[in-house]
Amino acid sequence: MSATFAPPQTRDYPGLTEASIAHARELIGVPLRRRPHYTVATRDVLLRWAKALGSRNPLYADLSHGTLHTPWAALVAHPTSIFGFDDTFVAPRLAGIHALYAGVSIEWQRQVRAGDTLHADAVLTGVEERDGRFCGPMVLQTGEVRYVDGRGQPVAVARPRILRTPRDPARRLGKYDGLTRHHYEPEEMARILKAYEDEEVRGDVPRYLEDVHEGDRLSPIVKGPLTTEDMNFFVSEVSETRAFREFIAHARRHPADVYWHEDKGMPDSWDASLLLDKVAREFGFPCAHDTGLQRVSWMEMLVTNWMGDLAMLRKLDVRLHAPFLHADTAWLTGTVTGTGVTDRRAHATLALDCANQRGETVASGTAVVELPARSFEPLQPGLVVA
């Protein structure tokens, strides 16, 4: 490695071009290299994920509950714990263009239990040109990530949507200029604390199909105000980070893939935008913000709190609409939109919403939950492949 290592001569990198977009499209359908953070769902890994979500559901957060009191006969993983085995960021090429998580659709074939080995394969499935108020021309990259267990049996498939947004136009357009961190009055904090105290977990009381009706409301949950500690913990559970010599080598090979602190003369990860306001502003955001994966995981937690131990989350689709900033609070709600039975499997469909403390919708989604039914033989839905 050369002893000379200096920042690029300009902060502005080439924007989206026909050539760079065509170059990205060359990878459609090609298996991609991945950097898994975890490969084995140890008890510690699963408990840490539950802690990163702030989960109090004993199915996921209590070592003995799943083993002794449920048909899973083991500590069970929060469904979104798969992000620790592959974070579903499928956004190859387009160097220097910010990758913004816009949403994901996930289908689960089985539960993940303590001791399982997980492997993920990913491919790019699409590269579409888009236009929006945030930065003008942008690109939407779609992908597919398939998770299998140690026997090669399917566990889940995720189809992420990643927006590639050029940083310079985003700064110039300033869509979020004037947006600042929220200041909470005492009564606002009291409302948040009360919501945490009132959070309901269905747990070992089965929620049967016969008890669920269109229009039923899910018990709401609150997340926030988002702190640096929340961010540090969550990011550490989804990212296999480069450190020290490896990071410097990466920065040297891919100078557009790092942030340079001009006042310090040193490179930093662009993930610093999740912690530092200064870096977030380089992308056109007013201050540091969440990863997007957090809101997806909170939506999952809203559903798994409601459904009970004998149910299984089968599908979740979440769309992210606006940045979720440090100090923001998420209020998550849901409604039953329908029920049904297919091939002797009962299910409920749900509509989900996530609003911040200003009442703005920052995420929305849908879910399908497989439920036990009194009219069927007892099922263990996640122990077999549907």
C-alpha positions in Angstrom: 0.0 0.0 0.0 1.3 3.5 -0.9 2.3 5.7 2.0 0.4 8.6 0.3 -3.3 8.6 1.2 -5.2 11.8 0.7 -8.9 12.8 0.1 -10.2 13.3 -3.4 -9.6 16.8 -4.8 -13.3 17.5 -4.9 -16.3 16.6 -2.8 -18.5 16.3 -5.9 -18.6 12.9 -7.5 -20.0 12.2 -10.9 -23.8 11.9 -10.8 -26.0 9.3 -12.4 -25.1 8.7 -16.1 -26.4 6.4 -18.8 -23.1 4.6 -18.6 -23.2 4.1 -14.8 -26.8 2.9 -14.9 -26.0 0.5 -17.7 -23.0 -0.7 -15.7 -25.2 -1.5 -12.7 -27.7 -3.3 -14.9 -25.0 -5.7 -16.0 -25.3 -7.3 -12.5 -29.0 -8.1 -12.7 -29.3 -11.8 -11.9 -25.7 -12.2 -11.0 -25.0 -13.7 -7.5 -23.5 -11.0 -5.3 -20.8 -11.2 -2.7 -22.2 -10.6 0.8 -20.7 -9.8 4.2 -22.8 -11.7 6.8 -22.6 -10.4 10.3 -23.8 -13.6 11.9 -24.0 -17.2 10.5 -25.4 -19.1 13.6 -28.5 -18.1 15.5 -27.0 -18.6 19.0 -29.1 -17.7 22.0 -26.9 -14.6 22.6 -27.5 -13.4 19.0 -31.3 -13.8 19.3 -31.4 -12.2 22.7 -29.3 -9.3 21.5 -31.7 -8.7 18.6 -34.7 -8.7 20.9 -32.8 -6.2 23.1 -32.0 -4.0 20.0 -35.7 -3.8 19.2 -36.6 -3.1 22.8 -38.7 -6.3 22.8 -40.4 -7.5 26.0 -42.1 -10.4 24.3 -41.1 -13.5 26.3 -41.2 -15.7 23.1 -38.1 -13.9 21.9 -36.6 -12.3 25.0 -36.9 -15.1 27.7 -34.6 -18.2 27.4 -37.1 -20.5 29.2 -40.4 -19.4 27.8 -40.1 -20.7 24.2 -38.4 -23.9 25.4 -40.9 -24.9 28.1 -44.2 -23.2 27.2 -44.5 -23.3 23.4 -44.5 -25.9 20.6 -41.3 -24.4 19.2 -39.4 -26.1 22.1 -36.6 -23.5 21.8 -35.8 -19.8 22.1 -37.4 -18.3 19.0 -36.0 -15.5 16.9 -37.8 -12.3 16.1 -38.6 -12.7 12.4 -36.6 -9.7 11.4 -33.5 -11.1 13.1 -32.7 -12.3 9.6 -31.2 -8.8 9.0 -28.3 -9.9 11.2 -27.5 -12.7 8.7 -27.9 -10.4 5.7 -29.0 -6.8 5.9 -30.8 -6.9 2.5 -29.0 -3.8 1.2 -28.7 -4.9 -2.5 -27.2 -1.9 -4.1 -24.1 -2.8 -6.2 -22.1 -0.3 -8.3 -23.1 3.4 -8.9 -20.1 4.5 -6.8 -20.5 7.7 -4.9 -24.3 7.6 -5.1 -26.0 7.3 -1.7 -28.0 4.1 -1.0 -31.2 4.8 0.8 -33.4 2.0 2.2 -36.9 2.5 0.8 -38.7 -0.6 1.9 -38.8 -4.4 1.7 -41.2 -7.3 1.2 -40.4 -10.4 3.2 -42.0 -13.9 3.3 -41.1 -16.5 6.0 -41.3 -20.2 5.5 -40.4 -21.2 9.0 -39.3 -19.9 12.4 -35.7 -19.4 13.2 -34.8 -21.1 16.5 -31.7 -21.0 18.7 -28.9 -23.1 17.2 -30.0 -22.7 13.6 -27.4 -22.0 10.9 -28.4 -19.4 8.3 -27.0 -18.6 4.9 -28.1 -15.9 2.5 -27.7 -15.5 -1.3 -28.5 -12.2 -3.0 -29.1 -11.1 -6.5 -30.0 -7.7 -8.1 -33.4 -8.0 -9.8 -33.9 -4.5 -11.3 -32.5 -1.1 -11.9 -35.1 1.6 -12.7 -34.7 5.3 -13.3 -36.9 7.4 -11.1 -37.5 11.1 -10.4 -38.5 12.8 -7.1 -38.5 15.9 -5.0 -35.6 14.8 -2.9 -32.9 14.9 -5.5 -34.5 14.9 -8.9 -33.2 11.9 -11.1 -32.5 8.8 -9.0 -32.4 5.1 -9.4 -34.4 2.3 -7.7 -32.5 -0.9 -7.3 -34.5 -4.0 -6.3 -33.1 -7.3 -5.1 -33.9 -10.7 -3.8 -32.2 -12.2 -0.7 -32.9 -15.9 0.0 -32.2 -17.3 3.5 -31.7 -21.1 4.0 -30.8 -23.1 7.1 -27.9 -25.5 7.6 -29.8 -28.2 5.7 -30.5 -26.0 2.7 -34.2 -25.6 3.7 -35.8 -22.3 2.9 -36.3 -19.9 5.8 -37.3 -16.6 4.3 -37.0 -14.5 1.1 -36.7 -10.7 1.2 -37.1 -8.4 -1.7 -35.6 -5.0 -0.8 -36.0 -1.7 -2.5 -33.0 0.7 -2.4 -33.0 4.2 -3.8 -29.8 5.6 -5.1 -29.9 9.3 -4.6 -27.0 11.6 -5.8 -25.8 13.6 -2.8 -25.1 17.0 -4.5 -28.6 17.5 -6.0 -30.1 16.4 -2.7 -28.2 19.1 -0.9 -29.1 21.8 -3.4 -32.8 21.0 -3.5 -33.0 21.0 0.3 -36.3 19.1 0.6 -35.9 18.8 4.4 -34.3 22.3 5.0 -35.7 23.8 8.2 -36.5 20.4 9.8 -34.9 20.2 13.2 -34.7 17.8 16.1 -37.9 17.8 18.1 -38.1 19.4 21.6 -40.4 17.5 24.0 -42.6 19.2 26.5 -43.0 17.3 29.8 -46.5 16.2 28.8 -45.2 14.7 25.6 -42.7 12.6 27.5 -45.3 11.6 30.0 -47.5 10.3 27.1 -44.5 8.3 25.7 -43.8 6.8 29.1 -47.4 5.9 29.5 -47.5 4.2 26.1 -44.4 2.1 27.1 -46.2 1.0 30.3 -49.4 0.2 28.4 -47.7 -2.0 25.7 -49.5 -5.3 25.4 -47.9 -8.6 24.5 -50.4 -11.4 23.7 -47.9 -14.1 24.6 -49.2 -17.5 25.7 -52.9 -16.6 25.3 -53.6 -17.9 21.8 -55.2 -15.6 19.3 -57.6 -17.8 17.4 -59.0 -17.1 13.9 -62.5 -17.2 15.3 -61.7 -14.2 17.7 -60.4 -11.9 14.9 -62.6 -9.7 12.9 -62.1 -7.1 10.1 -61.7 -3.7 11.7 -60.0 -4.9 14.9 -57.2 -2.7 16.0 -53.8 -3.9 17.1 -52.5 -2.8 20.4 -50.2 0.2 19.5 -46.6 0.5 20.4 -44.2 3.4 20.7 -40.5 3.6 19.9 -38.4 6.6 20.8 -37.3 9.2 21.2 -34.5 7.8 19.1 -31.2 8.1 20.8 -27.6 7.7 19.8 -27.5 4.6 22.1 -30.4 3.1 20.2 -28.6 3.6 16.9 -25.2 2.3 18.2 -26.9 -0.9 19.5 -29.0 -1.6 16.4 -26.3 -0.9 13.8 -23.9 -3.2 15.7 -26.4 -6.0 15.2 -26.9 -5.6 11.4 -23.5 -4.5 10.1 -20.3 -6.4 9.6 -18.1 -3.3 9.7 -14.7 -2.7 8.3 -12.2 -1.5 10.9 -8.7 -0.1 11.1 -6.4 -1.5 8.3 -9.3 -3.1 6.4 -11.3 0.1 6.4 -8.3 2.2 5.2 -7.6 -0.3 2.4 -11.3 -0.1 1.4 -11.2 3.7 1.4 -8.1 3.7 -0.8 -9.6 1.3 -3.3 -13.1 3.0 -3.3 -12.6 6.7 -2.4 -16.2 7.6 -3.3 -17.4 5.0 -0.8 -16.2 7.0 2.2 -16.8 10.3 3.9 -13.7 12.6 4.3 -13.6 14.9 7.3 -12.1 17.9 5.7 -11.3 19.5 9.1 -9.5 16.3 10.3 -8.0 15.0 7.0 -9.3 11.5 7.6 -11.8 9.1 6.1 -14.9 7.8 7.8 -17.7 5.4 6.9 -20.8 6.9 5.2 -22.7 5.1 8.0 -21.6 8.1 10.1 -24.7 9.7 8.6 -26.6 7.5 11.1 -24.8 9.2 14.0 -23.4 12.6 12.9 -25.5 15.5 11.7 -22.7 16.9 9.6 -22.4 13.7 7.5 -26.2 13.3 7.2 -26.4 16.8 5.6 -24.0 15.6 2.9 -26.9 13.4 1.7 -29.5 16.2 2.0 -30.9 15.2 5.4 -31.3 17.7 8.2 -29.6 15.6 10.8 -28.6 12.0 11.7 -31.3 9.4 11.1 -32.2 5.7 11.4 -31.3 2.9 9.0 -34.8 2.2 7.7 -34.4 -1.4 8.9 -35.4 -0.2 12.4 -38.8 0.9 11.3 -39.3 -2.4 9.4 -38.4 -4.3 12.6 -40.7 -2.2 14.7 -43.5 -3.0 12.3 -42.7 -6.7 12.8 -42.8 -6.2 16.6 -46.2 -4.5 16.4 -47.5 -7.6 14.7 -45.7 -10.2 16.8 -46.8 -8.5 20.0 -50.4 -8.9 18.8 -50.5 -12.4 17.3 -49.4 -14.6 20.3 -47.0 -17.5 20.6 -49.0 -20.0 18.5 -49.2 -17.7 15.4 -46.6 -17.0 12.8 -45.8 -13.9 10.8 -45.8 -15.1 7.1 -45.5 -11.9 5.1 -44.5 -8.3 5.8 -44.2 -5.4 3.3 -43.0 -2.1 4.6 -42.7 1.2 2.6 -40.6 4.0 4.1 -41.9 7.5 3.3 -39.7 10.0 5.0 -36.5 10.1 7.2 -36.8 9.2 10.8 -34.5 11.5 12.7 -32.6 11.3 16.0 -35.0 12.5 18.7 -38.1 11.4 16.7 -40.7 9.1 18.3 -42.5 6.4 16.3 -46.2 5.6 17.1 -47.1 2.3 15.4 -50.7 1.2 14.9 -52.4 -1.5 12.9 -55.9 -2.7 11.8 -57.2 -6.1 10.7 -58.3 -5.9 7.1 -59.5 -9.4 6.6 -59.4 -13.1 7.6 -59.5 -16.4 5.7 -58.5 -20.0 5.3 -56.4 -21.5 2.6 -55.4 -25.1 2.5 -56.5 -25.5 6.1 -54.3 -22.7 7.2 -56.0 -19.8 8.8 -54.7 -16.2 8.3 -55.4 -12.6 9.0 -54.3 -9.6 6.9 -53.3 -6.4 8.5 -52.7 -2.8 7.5 -49.8 -1.1 9.4 -48.9 2.6 10.0 -45.9 4.3 11.6 -46.2 8.1 12.4 -43.7 10.4 14.1 -44.4 12.8 16.9 -45.5 15.5 14.3 -48.2 13.2 13.1 -46.4 12.5 9.8 -46.6 9.0 8.3 -42.9 7.9 8.0 -43.7 4.2 7.1 -46.7 2.1 6.2 -47.2 -1.6 5.4 -49.2 -4.8 5.3 -48.8 -8.2 7.0 -50.2 -11.7 6.8 -50.3 -13.7 10.0 -51.0 -17.5 10.2 -53.2 -18.1 13.2 -54.4 -21.2 15.1 -58.1 -22.0 14.6 -60.3 -23.9 17.0 -61.9 -25.8 14.2 -58.5 -27.3 13.0 -56.2 -29.8 14.6 -53.5 -28.0 16.5 -50.8 -26.7 14.1 -47.2 -25.8 14.6 -47.1 -23.4 11.6 -43.4 -22.6 11.5 -42.1 -26.1 11.9 -43.0 -27.1 8.4 -42.6 -25.5 5.0 -45.9 -24.1 3.7 
